[in-house]
Amino acid sequence: MSIDEIICQALAEDIGEGDHTSDACIPTDTLGRARLLVKEAGVLSGVDVALRVFRQVDPGLKVEVLMNDGAIIAKGDIVLTVSGRSNSILKAERLVLNFMQRMSGIATQTHHLVQLIGQSKTRLLDTRKTTPLLRELEKMAVRAGGGHNHRFGLYDMVMIKDNHVDMSGGIAKAIDRVHSHFIRIGKVLPVEIEVRNMNELAEAMSRGGIDRIMLDNFTPEQLKEAVHTVAGRFETEASGGINESNIAEYAMTGVDFISVGALTHHVRSLDLSLKAY
């Protein structure tokens, strides 16, 4: 589903048969203007989405963007101004804020963890733990915060996780079946496999046919040993139990990627408001 389709359905959900409050209180031809105000510090995301919302509600609305996605914002900053029919501004208000507050919350949390990683070579990844149908928006927010996107869905990368290994009868069988599948479909995709211990790591490396190894729930000490064992033969990714209290320690192991599901599934929205002036 495209961003414009998401916005269309979200507006239909909110407006329904009409905004009776605005239509009753404000004459149709009344013109107004409003500012989008920052009420707490963070990292901005969702400006382009806001522009699309205003455009869908009323192409006649004029928006002046003062701050762009990825900007460091502080309380009192003005992100944009919008002018035009007052009823149209009010119809767009809540959806603009709902999108931007959540996206800015994700960008802010992502930026915080990226700062904790510091100057290491490790890159921070999101996961598929996203709000259904809003994945594209949430992954945009991760990028605005300085993070990187993992696979978008089940279709653009093969990730052999623990359940796949267990249900297919082991690591070797799972990898072999993936490559047989590639032959059947006439397509080759990047392949990542999750391992839970050093024995599984050795088996995956011995079998080959993979691009990246996810080291799941390893301690920093175990991860350092695993990264040394891989020694550049495959990309490495750490996942599981990683948060702001230990992410710097994990990054110091030399792992290529750290994936954190909490970037999108456990985040607090940033406080923004749209005020007439």
N, C-alpha and C positions, 0 to 999 in steps of 0.2 A: 504494500500500500504506500502510495506516495505521500509526501508531506501535505500537499494540497488536498488530497483525499482525506487525510486524517483531520485536517482543519475543517473541511466541509462537514464531516460527520460530527465533529465536536460542536460546531456552531448549531447544527440541527438539534443536537441533544440539549443545548442550553437555551436556544431561542424558541424552539417548537413552533407554535402558531403565531408567536410574536412577543416582543418585550412590552407587556402591557403597562408596566410602571413608567418607562420612558415615554411610550406613546401617549399615555394619559397626561403626564406632567409637562411635557415639553412639546411645543408646536413643531410640526414636521420641518419647517424651514429655518428653525433656530440654528445659528452657527455658534460653535464653541471651540475651545482649545484645552489641551491638557498636557501635563508633563509626566513622564515616567520617572519616578524618584527612587533612589537607593536609600534604604533604611538601615542597612548594616553592611559592613565591609565584606568583600569576597572577590570572586572572579565572575565576570559577566558572560552569559551565554543565552542565545535565543533571539538575538536582535533580528536576524533574517526571518525567523519564524514569525515574529511579531509583525514585520512588514507584510508578510503573506496573509496574516489574519486581517489586518486593516484593509488590504487590497480586496480580499474576498467579501468582507462586510460592505465596503463602499469604495469603489475605485476613485471616487472624488476626494477621499481623505488625503491630506498632505502631511507627510511625515518627514521631520528633519532628524537624522541620526547624529547624535553627538558623541557616542561611545560605541565601540564595536566589540564583537565577541572576543574573549581572551583578555579584555582590559581588566586591570586591577581597579576595583571600585571601592569607594568609601561612602559612609553615611552622608547624605546631602547631595551626592552627585546627581546630575540629570542625564539620563541615558538617551532620551529622545523627546521630541514634542510632536503632537498630532493636532491638526486643526481641520475643521469641516463641520458637517452636520452633527449636532450634539447627540442626537439619537444613535447615530452610527458609532460614534466614539464609545458610547455606553454599551452598545451591543458587543463591541469588540473587547471591552475592558477586561472582563474576567478571564476570557480565554488567553489573551495576551499575558496576563499576570500568571495564570496557572502554568503555562508553558515556560515562561522565563524564570519564574521562581524555582521550579524544579530543576530546569537545566542549569541555572546559575549555582544551585546547591551542589549539583554533581560536579560542575567545573571547579567549584571552590574546594571540594574534598579532594578531587584529583590533583589540583595544584599543590595542596598541602602535602600529599604523599610524594609527589614529584620533588618537592623541595627537600623532603626528608631523605630521599634517595641521593640527592646531591649530585656530585660530579662523576659518579660511577657510570660505567657503560650500560648498566641495566636499564631497560625500558619498562614502563608501567603499562599493563594491559587491562582492558575491561573483560567482561565475560558475556555469556548469553543470559545472565540473570537480570533481565530487563523487564519493564512493564509491557505486557502484551500490546502489540501494535504501535508502541512508542519507541521501539528499539533504535530506529534511525535518529530520532531526536536525542535520545540519551547518549548514543555513541558520538553524535556531534558535540555534545557537552563535554564528554571525556577529552576529545581533541582540543576543545577550547581551553581546557585546564592543563594542557601539556602532556596528556597521556596518549596512548596509541590504542587502536581498535584491534581486538582479536578477530576471529571469524565472525561474519555477520549472522550466519545461520547454519543449518545442517548441510547446506548445499555447496558451500564454497571452500570447504576444507574437510579432510577426514581427521577426526579426533577419536582415537581408539581409547576409550576410558575403561575403568575397572570392570564395569558391568559388561561391556563388549568383550573384554578378555575372558571373564568368567563364563559368559553365556556361549562363547564360541569354542571354549575348550583350551584356552591358553594363548600366550602372546604370539608364538610362531604361527598357529592356525589363523589367528585374527589378521596378522600382517599378510599372510599368503592369500587369504580370502579377499582382502582389500585390493591386492594387485590383480587377482582374477576378475574382480568387479570392474577395474579400470579397463581391462581388455574387452569385457562385454559391452561397456558403455562407450568405448572409444574416446575416453577422456582420462587425463591424469591430473590429480589434485595434490596439493601439499598434504603430507601425512604426519600427524603427531600421535604419539602414544604415551599414555599415563603409566608410570611405574610407581610401586608403593615401597620398594626396598631395593637394596643393592643387588640381590639375586635377580629380581625382575629387570633391573637396569642392565646387568650383564647379558641376560637373555635377549633383550631388545637390541642391544648393540651387536650381538653376535648374529642375529637374524638380519639386521639391516633393513633396507627398503623403507626407511623413514627419514623425515627431515628434522623433526624436533622431538625432544623427550621432555614430558612434563613430570617433574619430581614432586609427588604429592605428599604433603604433610611430613616432609623431611625437616629435621631440626637444622639450624644454621651449620652446625658441625658436620652433620650428615650431608648436607647440601654441598658444602665445600669439598668434601671427599668425592661426591658424585660428579661435580663439575670438573674436578681434576681428572677423574677417570674418563670422562667423555673427551676431554682434551681437544675440543674444537672439531671433533668428527661430526657432531650434530649440534643444532641449536638446543639450548636448555631453557626450561621454564620452571619456575617455582610457584607452587600454589598450595593453598590450605593453611589456615591459621595465621596468615600474615596481616598485620595491622600497623597502625602508626607507632606502636611501642617497639616493634621489632623489625620494621621494613628496612631500616638502614643497615642492620646487621645482616639481613638476608642479601641485600645488594652488595655488600662487601665480599661475598663469596665468589663473585665473578659471574654469576648466572646471567644469561642474556636477557631474560624476561621475568617479570613477576606479575602474575594475574591476581586481581582482587575483585571478587564479586560485589563487595560492599560499595564499590564506586557507584553502582546504579541501584542496588536493591536495599541499601541501608543508608539513606542519605536524608538530611534535613533541608528543606527548601529555604532559599534565601529570601529575606523580607524586602519586597518591592511594592510600590503603590503607584496608581495613576490618579493624579489630582488635577482638577480644573484650575485654571488661573486666568 
